[in-house]
Amino acid sequence: MMEMDAYGEHTICNIYLDTSDYRLIRRSIEKPVYKEKVRLRSYGRRGGGVLPRLCGA
């Protein structure tokens, strides 16, 4: 059985952005060799920071 370490108390929250016509996700679904994505990522403790609040953490 695994034991929780200090990292278990942290959250990773992502918000993915796209164009108004969903160009990035449509291109990604085509499985190109090189994919582009625009992502905001937040690392933090539960309940802390703006992105975790936006992501429901």
Secondary structure as GFF3:
##gff-version 3
##sequence-region A 1 57
A	DSSP	three_ten_helix	6	9	.	.	.	ID=ss1
A	DSSP	beta_strand	10	17	.	.	.	ID=ss2
A	DSSP	alpha_helix	23	29	.	.	.	ID=ss3
A	DSSP	beta_strand	38	45	.	.	.	ID=ss4
A	DSSP	alpha_helix	50	54	.	.	.	ID=ss5
###
